[in-house]
Amino acid sequence: MKEQAPGTLMSAEMAEQPQVLNRLATRYADIAGRIRSALAGTGRPAGVAFLARGSSDNAALLGRYAVELRTGVPTCLIAPSVLTAYGRTPTGFHGWVVLALSQSGRTPEIIDSAQRLRRAGATIIAITNDASSELAAAADLAVALDAGPERAVPATKTVTAQLLGILAVVAGIGDGPELVGELDRLADRAAEVLADTASVDSAATMLARHRRLAVVARGLLYPAAKETALKLQETTGAMAHGFSTADFRHGPIAVCGPDAPAVLLAGSGPADHDTRELVSVLRERGADSIVAGSAASDPVRWPVADGATDCLLATIRGQQLALAVCRELGIDPDHPLGLNKVTLTH
């Protein structure tokens, strides 16, 4: 049997994202409607919480921003260990909606925590790629991502599907401003990003020389910074860390210098100018930086879009960057050392 080239699986699954996102975009209104119907008669949620690990936790971060921007109701990220490792019985969740995220739907602590929170009065909405999974069965309502099988260890198409799925669910929870527009153009924009690899390859050449780096963004792009850092960590083994631009200025910027560059993600939203201003600050520290964004002057670009769509496109750029750095280093990202596709934390 012919041996596959390094990154074959990851690259192929990344290439499926326009089709996956298009299928989900056509279901967006239906998903929002199902959520709206399921919550009818319960009134405004007392709060919305997210239950997740890994890449799903980064997707949940976008959900947190989306809930706060669209509804204004309290929101939080639940610490599963409080319920599992520490054995704390959850209380006070009557009237709350909990979004439980797991690409496989098989992570034991997410399933267990969802069951406990449901018994505590929460309405559980599962977002998973497997409609027949244990997590889907443990929920009041399940949203299937329909992304197809994912075999590479780094999650790609399931992550961007989660991001869009979360936005669809949040659209059904509140009645505030819509956070994703021009859904009919999303697949084309994703395809445009995937087709453009030259600028990413150039950036990867510089980043491959370093084992420490920061990935920085703010607001709706912060989840993409966290996810890009995770992709670089798990595929290349680099000490990559994702930061909010605001938090980065409060101290972590000190890690950047001649031996530690930064990747800055900046779209066209109200928080993105602050991120671009870091270029000059980092230059004063002797640190290289790469700006990936939607401005014409950005070295690594994606198409101009709204803030929530920016997050999806930036996440794809982050996947490309991780894959390109792996190729520079001769690493196979499909099978990172010591990692499994499904991490069965309890």
C-alpha positions as CSV (number, residue, x, y, z in Angstrom):
1,M,0.0,0.0,0.0
2,K,1.3,3.4,-1.0
3,E,2.2,5.5,2.0
4,Q,0.3,8.8,2.3
5,A,2.2,12.1,2.3
6,P,2.3,13.9,5.6
7,G,-0.8,16.0,6.2
8,T,-2.9,14.2,3.5
9,L,-5.9,13.6,5.8
10,M,-5.8,17.1,7.4
11,S,-5.5,18.8,4.0
12,A,-8.4,16.7,2.6
13,E,-10.7,17.4,5.5
14,M,-9.9,21.1,5.4
15,A,-10.8,21.1,1.7
16,E,-14.3,19.8,2.6
17,Q,-15.1,22.9,4.7
18,P,-16.9,24.9,1.9
19,Q,-19.3,22.0,1.3
20,V,-19.8,21.3,5.0
21,L,-20.5,25.0,5.8
22,N,-22.8,25.3,2.8
23,R,-24.9,22.3,4.0
24,L,-25.1,23.8,7.5
25,A,-25.9,27.3,6.1
26,T,-28.9,25.9,4.3
27,R,-30.1,24.5,7.6
28,Y,-29.3,27.6,9.6
29,A,-32.8,29.0,9.7
30,D,-34.3,25.6,10.4
31,I,-31.9,25.0,13.4
32,A,-32.8,28.5,14.8
33,G,-36.5,27.7,14.4
34,R,-36.1,24.4,16.2
35,I,-34.4,26.1,19.1
36,R,-37.0,28.8,19.2
37,S,-39.8,26.2,19.2
38,A,-38.1,24.1,21.9
39,L,-37.8,27.1,24.2
40,A,-41.2,28.6,23.5
41,G,-43.2,29.1,26.6
42,T,-40.2,29.1,28.9
43,G,-39.6,32.8,28.6
44,R,-36.2,34.5,28.3
45,P,-33.4,32.2,29.5
46,A,-32.0,33.0,33.0
47,G,-28.6,32.3,31.4
48,V,-26.8,30.4,28.8
49,A,-23.8,28.2,29.7
50,F,-21.3,26.2,27.6
51,L,-19.9,22.8,28.3
52,A,-16.9,21.7,26.2
53,R,-13.2,20.7,26.0
54,G,-10.4,21.3,23.5
55,S,-11.4,22.8,20.2
56,S,-15.0,22.6,21.3
57,D,-14.1,24.9,24.1
58,N,-12.7,27.4,21.6
59,A,-16.0,27.2,19.6
60,A,-17.9,27.7,22.9
61,L,-16.0,31.0,23.4
62,L,-17.5,32.3,20.2
63,G,-20.9,31.2,21.6
64,R,-20.3,33.2,24.7
65,Y,-19.6,36.4,22.7
66,A,-22.6,35.6,20.5
67,V,-25.0,35.2,23.4
68,E,-23.8,38.3,25.2
69,L,-24.0,40.4,22.0
70,R,-27.4,39.1,20.8
71,T,-29.3,38.6,24.0
72,G,-27.5,40.3,26.9
73,V,-28.3,37.4,29.2
74,P,-25.7,36.1,31.6
75,T,-23.4,33.5,30.1
76,C,-20.5,31.3,31.2
77,L,-18.2,28.4,30.4
78,I,-18.8,25.5,32.8
79,A,-15.8,23.8,34.3
80,P,-16.6,20.0,33.9
81,S,-14.0,19.0,36.5
82,V,-16.1,20.7,39.2
83,L,-18.9,18.2,38.5
84,T,-16.8,15.2,37.8
85,A,-13.4,15.2,39.5
86,Y,-14.7,17.3,42.5
87,G,-18.2,15.7,42.6
88,R,-20.0,19.0,43.1
89,T,-23.8,18.6,42.5
90,P,-24.9,21.5,40.2
91,T,-27.8,23.7,41.5
92,G,-29.5,26.8,40.3
93,F,-29.8,25.8,36.6
94,H,-33.6,26.1,36.3
95,G,-34.4,28.4,33.4
96,W,-30.8,28.0,32.0
97,V,-29.9,26.7,28.6
98,V,-26.7,24.7,28.4
99,L,-24.9,24.1,25.1
100,A,-22.9,20.8,25.3
101,L,-20.3,20.6,22.6
102,S,-18.4,17.5,21.5
103,Q,-17.4,16.7,18.0
104,S,-17.5,12.9,18.6
105,G,-20.3,13.1,21.2
106,R,-18.3,10.4,23.1
107,T,-16.3,12.4,25.8
108,P,-17.4,10.8,29.1
109,E,-17.1,13.9,31.3
110,I,-19.1,16.0,28.8
111,I,-21.8,13.4,28.7
112,D,-21.8,12.9,32.5
113,S,-21.9,16.7,33.1
114,A,-24.7,17.2,30.6
115,Q,-26.8,14.6,32.4
116,R,-26.1,16.2,35.8
117,L,-27.0,19.6,34.5
118,R,-30.2,18.3,33.0
119,R,-31.2,16.8,36.3
120,A,-30.4,20.2,37.9
121,G,-33.1,21.9,35.6
122,A,-31.1,23.0,32.6
123,T,-32.3,22.6,29.0
124,I,-29.5,20.8,27.3
125,I,-28.7,21.4,23.6
126,A,-26.1,19.1,22.2
127,I,-24.0,20.2,19.2
128,T,-22.1,17.2,17.8
129,N,-21.1,15.6,14.6
130,D,-22.7,12.3,15.5
131,A,-26.5,12.4,15.8
132,S,-26.5,8.9,17.3
133,S,-23.9,9.7,20.0
134,E,-24.4,9.4,23.8
135,L,-24.2,13.1,24.1
136,A,-27.1,13.6,21.6
137,A,-29.1,11.0,23.6
138,A,-28.4,12.9,26.9
139,A,-29.7,16.2,25.5
140,D,-33.2,17.7,25.3
141,L,-32.4,18.7,21.7
142,A,-29.4,17.7,19.5
143,V,-28.0,19.6,16.5
144,A,-26.0,17.4,14.2
145,L,-23.2,19.1,12.2
146,D,-23.3,16.7,9.3
147,A,-19.6,17.2,8.6
148,G,-18.9,13.6,7.7
149,P,-16.2,11.4,9.3
150,E,-13.0,13.2,10.4
151,R,-9.9,11.0,10.7
152,A,-7.0,13.4,11.1
153,V,-6.2,14.0,14.8
154,P,-6.4,17.9,14.4
155,A,-10.1,18.8,14.1
156,T,-10.7,21.1,11.2
157,K,-14.1,20.8,9.4
158,T,-15.9,19.9,12.6
159,V,-14.5,23.0,14.3
160,T,-15.8,25.5,11.7
161,A,-19.1,23.5,11.6
162,Q,-19.4,23.9,15.4
163,L,-18.8,27.6,15.1
164,L,-21.6,28.0,12.5
165,G,-23.8,25.6,14.4
166,I,-23.4,27.6,17.6
167,L,-24.4,30.8,15.8
168,A,-27.5,29.1,14.5
169,V,-28.5,27.9,18.0
170,V,-27.9,31.4,19.4
171,A,-30.0,32.9,16.6
172,G,-32.9,30.7,18.0
173,I,-32.3,31.8,21.6
174,G,-32.5,35.5,21.4
175,D,-34.1,38.3,19.4
176,G,-31.2,40.7,19.2
177,P,-28.9,41.6,16.2
178,E,-28.0,38.8,13.8
179,L,-24.3,38.0,14.1
180,V,-23.7,36.3,10.8
181,G,-24.8,37.7,7.4
182,E,-24.7,36.6,3.8
183,L,-24.9,32.9,4.5
184,D,-25.2,32.2,0.8
185,R,-21.6,33.6,0.3
186,L,-20.0,31.7,3.2
187,A,-19.0,28.6,1.3
188,D,-17.4,30.7,-1.5
189,R,-15.5,32.8,1.0
190,A,-14.2,29.7,2.7
191,A,-13.2,28.2,-0.7
192,E,-11.4,31.5,-1.6
193,V,-9.4,31.2,1.6
194,L,-8.5,27.6,1.0
195,A,-7.4,28.3,-2.6
196,D,-4.9,31.0,-1.4
197,T,-1.9,29.3,0.2
198,A,1.1,31.4,-1.0
199,S,0.9,34.0,1.7
200,V,0.4,31.4,4.4
201,D,3.4,29.4,3.1
202,S,5.5,32.6,3.3
203,A,4.4,33.2,6.9
204,A,5.1,29.6,7.8
205,T,8.7,29.9,6.7
206,M,9.3,32.5,9.3
207,L,7.3,30.9,12.1
208,A,8.9,27.5,11.6
209,R,12.2,29.0,12.9
210,H,10.6,29.6,16.3
211,R,9.4,27.3,19.0
212,R,7.5,30.0,21.0
213,L,4.9,32.4,19.6
214,A,1.7,34.2,20.5
215,V,-1.6,34.3,18.5
216,V,-3.5,37.4,19.3
217,A,-7.0,38.8,18.5
218,R,-9.9,40.5,20.2
219,G,-13.7,40.1,20.5
220,L,-15.3,37.8,17.9
221,L,-11.9,36.8,16.6
222,Y,-10.5,35.8,20.0
223,P,-11.8,32.2,19.6
224,A,-9.9,31.9,16.3
225,A,-6.7,33.0,18.1
226,K,-7.2,30.3,20.7
227,E,-8.0,27.7,18.1
228,T,-5.0,28.7,15.9
229,A,-2.7,28.4,18.9
230,L,-4.1,25.0,19.7
231,K,-3.6,23.8,16.1
232,L,0.0,24.9,16.2
233,Q,0.5,23.2,19.6
234,E,-0.9,19.8,18.7
235,T,0.6,19.6,15.3
236,T,4.1,21.2,15.6
237,G,4.7,20.9,19.4
238,A,5.4,24.7,19.5
239,M,4.7,26.7,22.7
240,A,1.9,28.7,21.0
241,H,-0.5,30.6,23.1
242,G,-3.7,32.4,22.2
243,F,-4.4,35.7,23.8
244,S,-7.1,38.4,23.8
245,T,-5.5,41.6,22.5
246,A,-6.5,43.4,25.7
247,D,-5.1,40.7,28.0
248,F,-2.0,40.5,25.9
249,R,-1.2,44.2,26.6
250,H,-1.6,43.5,30.4
251,G,1.6,41.4,30.6
252,P,1.9,38.5,28.2
253,I,3.3,40.7,25.5
254,A,6.6,40.4,27.4
255,V,7.0,36.8,26.0
256,C,7.4,38.3,22.5
257,G,10.8,39.4,21.2
258,P,13.5,38.4,18.7
259,D,12.9,34.7,19.4
260,A,9.1,34.8,19.9
261,P,6.9,36.3,17.1
262,A,3.2,37.0,17.1
263,V,0.4,36.2,14.7
264,L,-2.3,38.9,14.8
265,L,-5.8,38.1,13.6
266,A,-7.8,41.2,12.7
267,G,-11.0,41.5,10.6
268,S,-13.2,44.6,10.1
269,G,-15.0,44.7,13.4
270,P,-14.9,47.4,16.2
271,A,-12.2,45.5,18.2
272,D,-9.8,44.8,15.4
273,H,-8.1,48.2,15.1
274,D,-6.7,47.6,18.6
275,T,-5.1,44.3,17.3
276,R,-3.4,46.0,14.3
277,E,-1.9,48.6,16.6
278,L,0.2,45.9,18.2
279,V,2.4,45.7,15.1
280,S,4.4,48.8,16.0
281,V,4.5,47.9,19.7
282,L,5.9,44.5,18.8
283,R,8.4,46.0,16.5
284,E,9.8,48.1,19.3
285,R,10.3,44.8,21.2
286,G,12.2,43.4,18.3
287,A,9.5,40.9,17.7
288,D,8.3,39.9,14.2
289,S,4.6,39.8,13.6
290,I,2.3,38.6,10.9
291,V,-1.1,40.2,10.4
292,A,-3.8,37.9,9.0
293,G,-7.1,39.7,8.3
294,S,-9.5,41.3,5.9
295,A,-7.7,44.6,5.2
296,A,-6.1,45.1,1.7
297,S,-2.8,45.7,3.4
298,D,-2.8,42.6,5.5
299,P,0.0,40.2,4.4
300,V,-2.3,37.1,4.9
301,R,-5.8,38.0,3.8
302,W,-9.3,36.7,3.9
303,P,-12.4,38.2,2.2
304,V,-14.1,41.1,3.9
305,A,-17.0,39.8,6.0
306,D,-18.9,40.5,9.2
307,G,-17.4,39.8,12.6
308,A,-18.8,36.3,13.2
309,T,-17.9,35.2,9.7
310,D,-14.4,36.7,10.2
311,C,-14.0,34.1,13.0
312,L,-14.7,31.2,10.7
313,L,-12.4,32.4,8.0
314,A,-9.7,33.2,10.5
315,T,-10.0,29.7,11.9
316,I,-9.4,28.3,8.4
317,R,-6.4,30.5,8.0
318,G,-5.1,29.1,11.3
319,Q,-5.5,25.6,10.1
320,Q,-3.6,26.4,6.9
321,L,-0.8,28.0,9.0
322,A,-0.4,24.9,11.2
323,L,-0.3,22.6,8.2
324,A,2.2,24.8,6.4
325,V,4.5,25.0,9.5
326,C,4.3,21.2,9.7
327,R,5.4,20.9,6.1
328,E,8.3,23.3,6.7
329,L,9.4,21.1,9.7
330,G,8.8,17.8,8.1
331,I,6.1,16.8,10.6
332,D,3.0,14.7,9.9
333,P,0.1,16.6,11.4
334,D,-2.3,13.7,10.7
335,H,-0.8,11.7,13.6
336,P,0.8,14.0,16.2
337,L,3.0,12.1,18.7
338,G,1.1,10.9,21.7
339,L,-2.4,12.3,20.7
340,N,-5.6,10.4,19.8
341,K,-8.5,11.6,17.7
342,V,-11.0,11.2,20.6
343,T,-9.7,12.2,24.1
344,L,-11.8,10.3,26.7
345,T,-11.4,12.5,29.7
346,H,-13.6,11.6,32.7
